[in-house]
């Protein structure tokens, strides 16, 4: 069984003491690759360091996270662009709009998102979208690119079936993580109406640990619990879920 964790922040300080063990756990759980989305200037160095420690296993992206879009966002974007020009990445991410934590820089978030979409088109890379409480705003921008070659994934998807269908219609996949295992999330009902060929697995470690690890620090090996839940939803076996979702990831990110 070969699983791919398409979204994991295991380069963060929460893993400083046991990263070797985390990687070993992941390999034992059947995780063949872990994709690392960037956040901002402070995460670039530890992300690259993890890539160097585990080459070919930990694979980085480059982008500016919407919650890091502040007064200095143009400087942050310039740094991301410099890295994109000088190094290979599997995607432009994690990018998007977040209206949950802070709405002070909504306009700047929209500009940053649009700018980074254009980078993705320039470098022929997929985008990894953060869309917390911002589907309408995200779709408004993506509609401008529906006739382009833009592709990517809605990371940590937790929307309804209408939002899922809209994302798929625009050519995007849905990143499914531990939320689908949460009893009252309702995400299982949405996933049941979506073909597995439109899904990818992720953890968003150290956040959103799936049941039965909910409330604990998430890690990439826990992606198997999400895979198990999806297998249960589709009434199939986990190896089939792993096969389909990993193929989707390999195709999208050119792994």
N, C-alpha and C positions, 0 to 999 in steps of 0.2 A: 504493500500500500504506500503510495507516494502522495503526501499532502503538501500543499504550498501555503504558507502563511503570507498573504499578500499585503499585510499592513501591520507592522510591529515596531514599537519604539523601544526595543530592548537595549539600545545604546544609552538610554537615560540613566540618571544616577541611581534609580531604584534597583539597578542590576549590577552596581559596581562591585559588590562583594562576591558574587557567584555566577558571573556570566559564563564561565566555562561549563559549569553544571547545567545552566539553562540550555546551552547549545547541545550538550550531551542528551539532556531530557528530550529535546526536540527531535534529535536524530533517532532516538529509541522509539519515539511515538510515530515515526514514519514521515516526519517533515523533511522534505528534500531541499527546500529553499525558504529563506525568510527575506521578505522585501522591507526595506527601511525607508519610510517617508521622512523627509526633512521637516523641521519646524521653522527655524530662523538661524541667524548667524551663530548663536550659542550652541546649536546642536550639530553643526557641520563637522567640527573636529571629532567629537566622540563617535559620530556616525561613520566617518571615514576610517577611524581607528578600528572600529568593529569589522568593517569591510576588509581591512588589512589583516586582522587576526584570523578571519574565516573567509578567505577569498573564494568566490564562486558559490558560497553558501549564503552569506549576508550581502544583499545587493541593494545599493542605495538609489534613492530618487533625489531630485533637487527642486525645491520650491519654497515659497513663503506661506506659512500657515495663516489663515485669516485672523486668528486671535493675536497674532504678532504684528498685525498691521497697525502701526501707531504713527506718531508724528514723523518718525524717521523711515517710513516705509520705502521711500525712494532709494535710500542708501542700502536697505536690506535687499531690495529687488536687484540693485546693481551688483551686489555681491553674489546673489544667486545666478545672475546672468553670466558673470565672469566664470563661475564654476561650470555652468552648462557648456560654455565655449571651450573649456580646457579639459574636460573629463567625461567619461561615459557614464550615463545613468539610464535606468530602465523606464523612467517616467518623470513628468513634471508634477511634483506633489510634495506635500499635501497642500492643496490650494482650494479656494472656494469662498464662501461667505458664512459667517457665524453671527446669528442674531440672538443667541442665548446669553452669552456672557456680557457683552458690551456693545451698545449700538452707537457709540460715540464716533466711530470711524466707518460708518456704512459706505459712504461715498468712496472713501479710500480703498475699502475692501473690494468694491465693485471694479475700481480702476486696476487694482493689483490682480484680481482674478482675470480680467480681460487681457491684461498685459501678458500674463503667464500662459493663457490659452494661445496667444500668438506665438510665444516661444515654442510651445508644443508643436504647432503647425510648422514652424520654421525648422525644427530639428526632427520632425516626424516621430514624435513621442506621444504616448497616451497621457492623459491627465488623471489625477486621483483627486476626487472632489469631496471636500468637507461641506456638508449642507445642513448644519444644525439650525432648525427653525427657519430655514431660508430657501425652501424649494421654489417658491414663486420667483424670488429674486435670481436664483441660479438659472431657472428655466428661461427667464426673460433674456439673460445674456446668451445662453446656449442656443436659443432660437436664431440668433444672428449668424450662427455657424452651421446650421443644419444642412447646408449644401456643400460643406467643406469635408475634408478627410478626418476631422476631429473624432477621436475615440477615447474611451477611458472607462472609469468605474466610479460609481457613487459609493464611496467608502462608508462603512458603518450604516448601511441603509436601514432606516426604521420607518419609512413612509407607508402610505396606504397603497392599494392596488392601482388607483388612478395615477399616483405619482410614479409607481414602479413602471407602469405601461408607458408613461410619458418619457421616462429615462431610457427605456428600451427602444422606444420609437426614435429617439435621437441617436441611437447607436451605442448606448452605454450598457455596461454590465452592472450588477448589484453586488457590493461587498457585504457578505453576511458574517456576523460575529456572534458573540455570546448573547446578545439581545434576543436572538431567536429562541433561546432556552428559557428566557424569563417568563414566568407563568402568565403575567398580565400584559405583556407587550403587544400581543396581537400580531406580531410579525410572522408567526408560524402560519396564520391564516392567509397572509399576503403571499408568502413564499409558496404555499400550496397551489397558488394560481399562476405561478411563473415557471416556465420551463427551466430545468436545471442547467441548460446550455447558456443561460443568462446570469448565472451565479458564479461568484468566487468566494473562497473562504478567507477569513482574516481573524486576528485576535484583537488588534488595537492595544496590545500589551504596552504598559502595565494596567490598562483600564479594562472595564467590562468583562471581567472573568465570567465564564459560563457556569451554569449549574452543572456539577455540584460544587464548584469552586467559587461561587458568587461571593463577593465581599472580600476576597483575597487578592493578592497581586497576581495579575494575569501573566501568562507566559506563552510562548509560541507552541509548546507541546499541547496546550489545552485546546488547540484548534480541532483536535480529534473529538472533543465533546460537541462542538458545533456540527462537525461532520456527522456524528451519530444522530443528532437531532434532525438534521436535514434528511438523513436516510429514513428516519422514522416518519417524517412528513410525507415522503414520496413512497413509503412502503417498499424500500429497496435495501440493499446492503451498503455498508460504509465504503467498501472498495469501489463500488460503482460511483458513489458521490465523489470519492477522491479522484477517480479517473476523469470524470467530466469536469470538475472544477479546476483540477490541475492543468488539464488541457486548455481550458479557457484562459488560465493565467499565463501559460507558456505562449499561447498565441498572442495575447494582448501585449505582454511585456517583452516578447521576443527572447524568451529565456533559453 
